[in-house]
Amino acid sequence: MARKKYKTSENQRRLVKEYESTKDRINVLFPAGTIDRMRNLGVSDRNKSTFIKYAVEQMLAEMEREADKGEAQLNAFNRMLAYKEFAEQMAANKRQGRKKKKPEESLEETGEPEE
């Protein structure tokens, strides 16, 4: 079978493949009229992809900030539960005459109390 002829060299195809391996590709279909809306807002045809990348990056950053905030609240909640459990255990131990180590020593990195 004859080898297929390419317009580009094998080396150039290899370099393009390597470059593309460092990127994520997303093909998106928008509702009809989206390009017209972008043009009406001043987004040139040459900058459509740049505009979309910027919009996605901004939205992801905002969502990550919200997630980080939510995670911080969750960690604070877990610490509060750990201290509550610690206080309850201290009260029980006091009734029995035993000591318990501080909750900071019993908390794992995740902020959850040891079992």
DOFIDO-277934 format. One line per field, with one value per residue: residue number from 1; residue in three letters; z, x, y of N, C-alpha, C, CB in turn. Coordinates in steps of 0.2 Angstrom, whole numbers, plus 5000, padded with zeros to 4 digits. Glycine has a CB too. Example, Ala and Ser with C-alpha at 12.3 -4.5 7.8 and 13.67 -1.06 7.14 Angstrom:
! residues 2
pos	c(1|2)
code	c(Ala|Ser)
n.zz	c(5039|5035)
n.xx	c(5066|5064)
n.yy	c(4972|4989)
ca.zz	c(5039|5036)
ca.xx	c(5062|5068)
ca.yy	c(4978|4995)
c.zz	c(5039|5039)
c.xx	c(5066|5064)
c.yy	c(4984|5000)
cb.zz	c(5045|5029)
cb.xx	c(5057|5070)
cb.yy	c(4978|4997)
***
This chain:
! residues 115
pos	c(1|2|3|4|5|6|7|8|9|10|11|12|13|14|15|16|17|18|19|20|21|22|23|24|25|26|27|28|29|30|31|32|33|34|35|36|37|38|39|40|41|42|43|44|45|46|47|48|49|50|51|52|53|54|55|56|57|58|59|60|61|62|63|64|65|66|67|68|69|70|71|72|73|74|75|76|77|78|79|80|81|82|83|84|85|86|87|88|89|90|91|92|93|94|95|96|97|98|99|100|101|102|103|104|105|106|107|108|109|110|111|112|113|114|115)
code	c(Met|Ala|Arg|Lys|Lys|Tyr|Lys|Thr|Ser|Glu|Asn|Gln|Arg|Arg|Leu|Val|Lys|Glu|Tyr|Glu|Ser|Thr|Lys|Asp|Arg|Ile|Asn|Val|Leu|Phe|Pro|Ala|Gly|Thr|Ile|Asp|Arg|Met|Arg|Asn|Leu|Gly|Val|Ser|Asp|Arg|Asn|Lys|Ser|Thr|Phe|Ile|Lys|Tyr|Ala|Val|Glu|Gln|Met|Leu|Ala|Glu|Met|Glu|Arg|Glu|Ala|Asp|Lys|Gly|Glu|Ala|Gln|Leu|Asn|Ala|Phe|Asn|Arg|Met|Leu|Ala|Tyr|Lys|Glu|Phe|Ala|Glu|Gln|Met|Ala|Ala|Asn|Lys|Arg|Gln|Gly|Arg|Lys|Lys|Lys|Lys|Pro|Glu|Glu|Ser|Leu|Glu|Glu|Thr|Gly|Glu|Pro|Glu|Glu)
n.zz	c(5000|4996|5003|5012|5005|5013|5015|5024|5034|5042|5054|5057|5059|5070|5079|5080|5086|5098|5104|5104|5113|5125|5128|5131|5122|5118|5110|5105|5103|5100|5103|5088|5083|5092|5088|5082|5092|5100|5091|5090|5103|5101|5100|5089|5074|5074|5087|5094|5099|5109|5117|5122|5129|5139|5145|5150|5159|5168|5174|5179|5189|5198|5202|5208|5219|5226|5229|5237|5248|5252|5256|5266|5275|5278|5283|5295|5301|5303|5312|5323|5326|5330|5342|5349|5351|5358|5370|5375|5377|5386|5397|5400|5403|5414|5423|5425|5430|5421|5409|5393|5377|5369|5356|5345|5343|5340|5328|5311|5295|5287|5295|5302|5316|5325|5325)
n.xx	c(5004|5003|5011|5003|5003|5007|5004|5012|5027|5033|5039|5034|5020|5022|5026|5015|5006|5012|5011|4997|4994|4996|4985|4968|4954|4938|4923|4910|4893|4883|4867|4858|4862|4870|4883|4880|4875|4887|4894|4886|4890|4902|4912|4924|4925|4938|4941|4932|4935|4944|4937|4927|4935|4940|4928|4924|4935|4934|4921|4924|4934|4926|4917|4926|4931|4919|4917|4929|4926|4914|4920|4929|4919|4913|4924|4926|4914|4916|4926|4920|4910|4920|4925|4914|4911|4923|4921|4910|4915|4925|4917|4911|4922|4927|4917|4920|4933|4944|4957|4957|4965|4969|4958|4964|4975|4969|4963|4962|4971|4960|4951|4942|4936|4945|4941)
n.yy	c(4994|5011|5025|5038|5055|5070|5088|5094|5092|5077|5080|5093|5089|5081|5090|5099|5090|5087|5100|5102|5092|5098|5106|5109|5104|5110|5108|5118|5121|5135|5143|5148|5165|5169|5173|5185|5192|5194|5201|5213|5218|5222|5212|5206|5196|5190|5189|5181|5168|5171|5179|5170|5161|5170|5173|5160|5157|5168|5164|5152|5155|5163|5153|5144|5152|5153|5140|5138|5146|5139|5127|5132|5135|5123|5116|5124|5121|5107|5108|5114|5104|5094|5101|5101|5088|5085|5093|5086|5074|5077|5081|5069|5061|5068|5066|5053|5054|5054|5061|5069|5071|5087|5094|5098|5090|5078|5080|5077|5081|5084|5091|5083|5074|5061|5044)
ca.zz	c(5000|4995|5009|5011|5005|5017|5013|5029|5035|5047|5060|5059|5062|5077|5084|5081|5090|5105|5106|5106|5119|5131|5128|5131|5116|5119|5104|5108|5099|5103|5099|5083|5084|5097|5085|5081|5099|5101|5086|5093|5109|5100|5099|5082|5072|5075|5094|5097|5104|5115|5121|5125|5134|5144|5149|5154|5164|5174|5177|5183|5195|5202|5205|5213|5225|5230|5232|5242|5253|5255|5259|5272|5280|5279|5288|5301|5304|5306|5318|5328|5328|5334|5348|5353|5353|5363|5376|5378|5380|5393|5403|5402|5407|5421|5428|5427|5433|5416|5405|5386|5374|5366|5350|5339|5343|5338|5322|5305|5291|5284|5300|5305|5322|5325|5327)
ca.xx	c(5000|5007|5011|4999|5007|5005|5007|5016|5032|5032|5042|5029|5015|5024|5027|5008|5003|5015|5008|4990|4993|4997|4979|4961|4950|4931|4919|4904|4888|4879|4861|4858|4861|4875|4888|4877|4875|4894|4896|4883|4893|4909|4917|4926|4925|4944|4942|4927|4938|4947|4931|4924|4940|4940|4922|4924|4940|4931|4916|4927|4937|4921|4915|4931|4931|4913|4919|4934|4922|4910|4925|4931|4913|4913|4930|4924|4908|4919|4930|4915|4908|4925|4926|4908|4912|4928|4918|4905|4920|4928|4912|4910|4929|4927|4913|4924|4940|4950|4958|4957|4969|4965|4955|4969|4979|4965|4960|4966|4971|4954|4947|4937|4939|4947|4936)
ca.yy	c(5000|5017|5030|5044|5061|5076|5094|5096|5087|5073|5084|5098|5086|5079|5096|5101|5085|5089|5106|5101|5088|5103|5110|5105|5106|5109|5110|5120|5124|5140|5144|5153|5172|5171|5177|5192|5196|5195|5207|5219|5220|5224|5207|5205|5189|5187|5188|5177|5162|5174|5181|5164|5159|5174|5172|5154|5158|5172|5161|5146|5158|5164|5147|5142|5156|5151|5133|5138|5149|5134|5122|5135|5135|5116|5115|5127|5117|5101|5109|5115|5098|5091|5104|5099|5081|5085|5095|5081|5068|5080|5081|5062|5059|5072|5062|5046|5055|5054|5066|5068|5075|5092|5092|5100|5084|5073|5082|5075|5087|5086|5094|5079|5071|5054|5040)
c.zz	c(5000|5002|5007|5010|5009|5014|5018|5031|5041|5054|5062|5062|5069|5082|5085|5086|5097|5108|5108|5112|5126|5132|5128|5126|5118|5113|5107|5103|5103|5100|5094|5085|5090|5094|5084|5087|5101|5097|5089|5099|5108|5099|5092|5081|5074|5083|5098|5101|5110|5120|5125|5130|5140|5149|5153|5160|5170|5178|5182|5189|5200|5206|5210|5219|5229|5233|5238|5249|5256|5259|5266|5278|5282|5285|5295|5305|5307|5312|5324|5331|5333|5341|5353|5356|5359|5370|5379|5381|5386|5398|5405|5406|5414|5426|5430|5429|5428|5412|5398|5383|5370|5359|5344|5338|5340|5331|5316|5301|5288|5289|5303|5311|5321|5327|5333)
c.xx	c(5004|5006|5007|5004|5003|5008|5012|5021|5030|5034|5037|5023|5016|5024|5020|5005|5005|5012|5001|4989|4994|4990|4973|4957|4942|4927|4912|4899|4884|4872|4862|4858|4866|4881|4886|4877|4882|4896|4893|4886|4900|4914|4918|4926|4932|4945|4936|4930|4941|4942|4928|4929|4940|4934|4922|4929|4937|4925|4919|4931|4932|4918|4920|4932|4925|4914|4923|4930|4918|4914|4927|4925|4913|4918|4928|4919|4911|4923|4925|4912|4913|4926|4920|4909|4917|4925|4914|4910|4923|4923|4911|4916|4929|4923|4916|4931|4945|4951|4958|4961|4965|4963|4960|4974|4976|4962|4965|4967|4965|4949|4942|4940|4941|4942|4939)
c.yy	c(5006|5022|5036|5050|5067|5082|5097|5090|5083|5077|5089|5095|5084|5085|5099|5096|5086|5095|5105|5096|5092|5107|5106|5108|5105|5112|5112|5123|5128|5140|5149|5160|5174|5175|5184|5196|5198|5201|5213|5222|5222|5218|5205|5198|5186|5186|5184|5171|5165|5177|5176|5161|5163|5173|5166|5154|5162|5168|5155|5149|5160|5158|5144|5146|5154|5144|5133|5141|5143|5129|5125|5134|5128|5114|5118|5123|5110|5102|5111|5109|5094|5094|5102|5092|5081|5087|5090|5075|5071|5079|5074|5059|5062|5068|5055|5047|5054|5060|5064|5073|5081|5090|5093|5094|5078|5074|5080|5082|5089|5090|5090|5075|5064|5050|5035)
cb.zz	c(5006|4989|5011|5016|4997|5024|5012|5036|5036|5047|5058|5052|5057|5076|5081|5075|5088|5104|5101|5100|5119|5131|5121|5138|5110|5125|5098|5114|5095|5104|5104|5077|5087|5101|5079|5078|5104|5100|5079|5094|5114|5104|5103|5080|5065|5073|5097|5091|5100|5113|5117|5120|5131|5142|5144|5149|5162|5170|5172|5179|5192|5199|5199|5209|5223|5225|5226|5240|5251|5249|5255|5271|5277|5273|5285|5300|5298|5300|5317|5325|5322|5330|5348|5349|5347|5361|5375|5372|5375|5392|5400|5396|5402|5420|5424|5420|5439|5411|5407|5383|5369|5365|5348|5341|5349|5342|5321|5301|5285|5282|5296|5300|5328|5328|5322)
cb.xx	c(4995|5005|5018|4994|5008|5006|5001|5013|5039|5035|5049|5027|5012|5031|5031|5005|5005|5022|5008|4986|4999|5003|4979|4958|4951|4929|4919|4905|4883|4883|4856|4853|4854|4878|4890|4870|4872|4898|4894|4876|4893|4911|4915|4932|4924|4950|4942|4923|4943|4951|4926|4922|4947|4940|4916|4926|4946|4927|4911|4933|4941|4915|4913|4938|4930|4907|4921|4939|4918|4906|4931|4933|4907|4913|4937|4922|4903|4923|4934|4909|4906|4932|4926|4901|4914|4934|4914|4901|4925|4931|4906|4909|4935|4925|4906|4924|4941|4948|4965|4950|4974|4970|4949|4974|4982|4960|4959|4963|4976|4950|4944|4935|4934|4954|4933)
cb.yy	c(5000|5021|5032|5045|5063|5075|5099|5098|5091|5066|5087|5102|5080|5075|5102|5101|5078|5089|5112|5097|5083|5107|5115|5106|5103|5113|5105|5126|5118|5146|5147|5151|5173|5164|5173|5191|5191|5189|5205|5217|5215|5229|5200|5209|5189|5192|5195|5173|5158|5180|5185|5159|5158|5182|5172|5148|5161|5178|5158|5143|5165|5168|5142|5142|5164|5151|5128|5143|5155|5131|5121|5142|5138|5112|5117|5135|5115|5098|5116|5120|5093|5092|5111|5100|5077|5090|5101|5078|5066|5087|5084|5058|5061|5079|5060|5042|5051|5048|5070|5068|5072|5098|5096|5106|5082|5071|5089|5069|5085|5080|5100|5073|5072|5053|5035)
***
